[in-house]
Amino acid sequence: MDENTTFQVLVNDEEQYSLWPADKEVPAGGRPDGTTGTRQECMDHVDEVWTDMRPRSLRERMAAQ
């Protein structure tokens, strides 16, 4: 991938984030969060919104205890 590749931010059911080329079909298990841009712009967005790295299911179990 070159520096001109446009990426999108994906999130899965466990609220884990990843980057994916915007021109590629979204893989099973992922859904776009609406953010597209350069790799760095997408990484900056992920750094801002993904503040708890634990999977959603673990956070929910820990909160219930």
Buried (B, 14 or more C-beta within 10 A) or exposed (E): EEEEEBBBBBBBEEBBBBBBEBEEEEEEEBEEBEBBBEBEBBBEBBEEEBEEEEBBEEBEEEEEE
